Amino acid sequence: MRGIGGASSGGIAAFTVAWHRPDQFRKVFTFVGSFVNLGNRQGHTYPDLVLANEKKPIRVFLQDGRNDNRGGGRPGTDPDSVDWFYQNVRLAAALSKQGYDVNYCWGIGNHGQKQGGAMLPEMMRWLWRDAQPVSTDRNDAVERGFRRPAAAAAE
């Protein structure tokens, strides 16, 4: 039931953790994720990596803006490899093609967290939509407790 998320470089970092440790993190969200060739870190290769590997048990929500850092970069650099929006769209398409449980939202914004921050509650509901139903049993001390029950804590 653990998830991880982040914005910009934190977004690609969160995805990387979930990608390599799906046993620990199966839900991931990114705001304006830096899936680009930033400092030759090859973040733009994630779509190819997703397509070349077996599907992992992760659920992904991506958010970006159409005006997010649209490329340019150093002379001799492939402009697509440093286009934040383009690379987020490529990753979403690769995840979808591989059958991942993926959701995404493309706004009009730039490299900022306004849209992602406003959407965070809905992202959380989507990522955890299969979580255990809420107990209405008034005697359910585990459901209502702030701490683990004494028996579980002693284990």
C-alpha positions in Angstrom: 0.0 0.0 0.0 3.0 2.3 -0.1 3.3 5.1 -2.7 5.9 7.6 -3.7 5.8 10.8 -5.6 7.5 14.0 -6.4 7.8 17.0 -8.7 10.4 17.7 -11.4 13.6 15.8 -10.5 11.7 14.4 -7.5 9.2 12.9 -10.0 11.8 11.0 -12.0 13.4 10.0 -8.7 10.0 8.7 -7.4 9.4 6.8 -10.6 12.9 5.3 -10.4 12.3 4.0 -6.9 9.0 2.4 -7.8 10.6 1.0 -11.0 13.4 -0.7 -9.1 11.5 -1.5 -5.9 8.0 -2.4 -6.9 8.0 -4.8 -3.9 8.1 -1.7 -1.7 6.4 1.0 -3.8 3.6 0.1 -6.1 1.9 3.5 -6.5 3.7 6.6 -7.9 2.8 10.1 -9.0 4.8 12.8 -10.7 4.2 16.4 -11.2 6.2 17.9 -14.2 8.5 14.9 -14.0 12.0 15.5 -15.5 12.0 12.4 -17.8 14.6 14.1 -20.0 18.3 13.9 -20.8 19.2 16.4 -18.0 23.0 16.5 -17.5 23.3 13.3 -19.6 21.4 11.3 -17.1 19.3 9.6 -19.8 15.9 10.2 -18.2 14.4 10.3 -21.7 15.2 6.6 -22.1 12.5 5.5 -19.6 9.8 4.9 -22.4 12.2 2.5 -24.1 13.0 0.8 -20.8 9.3 0.4 -20.1 8.7 -1.2 -23.5 11.7 -3.5 -23.3 10.9 -5.0 -19.9 8.2 -7.1 -18.4 5.3 -5.2 -16.8 5.9 -4.4 -13.2 3.2 -4.3 -10.6 3.1 -0.5 -10.3 0.3 2.1 -10.8 1.4 5.5 -12.2 -0.2 8.9 -12.3 1.6 11.6 -14.4 0.9 15.3 -14.6 2.5 17.9 -16.8 1.8 21.1 -18.6 2.0 21.8 -22.3 4.3 24.7 -21.7 6.7 22.8 -19.5 10.4 23.3 -20.6 9.9 22.5 -24.3 13.5 21.8 -25.2 16.3 23.8 -26.8 19.2 22.6 -24.8 22.8 22.6 -25.8 23.8 22.7 -29.5 24.0 19.2 -30.8 21.5 17.9 -28.3 18.3 16.3 -29.7 15.6 18.8 -28.7 13.1 16.0 -28.1 15.4 14.5 -25.4 15.2 17.7 -23.3 11.5 18.5 -23.9 9.7 17.8 -20.6 6.2 17.7 -21.9 7.1 15.5 -24.9 8.9 13.0 -22.7 6.0 12.8 -20.2 3.7 12.0 -23.0 6.1 9.4 -24.4 6.3 7.7 -20.9 2.5 7.7 -20.6 2.2 6.1 -24.0 4.8 3.5 -23.3 3.2 2.6 -19.9 -0.3 2.4 -21.6 1.1 0.2 -24.4 2.6 -2.2 -21.9 -0.8 -2.5 -20.0 0.2 -0.5 -16.9 -2.5 1.0 -14.7 -1.6 4.6 -15.7 -3.5 7.9 -15.5 -2.2 11.3 -16.7 -3.4 14.8 -16.9 -1.9 17.4 -19.3 -2.7 21.0 -18.5 -1.6 24.2 -20.1 0.9 25.2 -17.4 4.6 25.4 -17.3 7.3 23.8 -15.1 5.4 24.4 -11.8 3.3 22.5 -9.2 0.1 24.5 -9.3 -1.9 22.0 -11.3 -0.4 18.9 -9.7 -0.8 20.3 -6.2 -4.5 21.1 -6.9 -5.0 17.6 -8.2 -3.2 15.8 -5.4 -6.3 14.7 -3.5 -7.8 13.2 -6.7 -4.5 11.5 -7.6 -4.4 9.9 -4.1 -8.0 8.7 -4.5 -7.2 7.2 -7.9 -3.9 5.6 -6.8 -5.6 4.0 -3.7 -9.0 3.3 -5.2 -8.7 -0.4 -4.3 -7.7 0.2 -0.7 -9.5 -1.6 2.1 -13.0 -0.3 2.6 -13.6 1.9 5.6 -14.9 -0.1 8.6 -18.1 1.2 10.2 -17.8 -1.3 13.1 -17.7 0.9 16.2 -15.9 -2.0 18.0 -13.1 -2.1 15.4 -10.2 -0.7 17.5 -7.7 -1.3 14.8 -9.6 0.8 12.3 -10.1 3.6 14.8 -6.7 3.5 16.5 -3.9 6.0 16.0 -1.4 3.3 17.0 -1.0 -0.3 16.3 -2.8 -2.6 18.8 -0.6 -3.8 21.7 -0.6 -7.4 20.3 0.7 -6.3 17.0 3.3 -4.0 18.5 4.7 -6.8 20.6 5.4 -9.0 17.5 
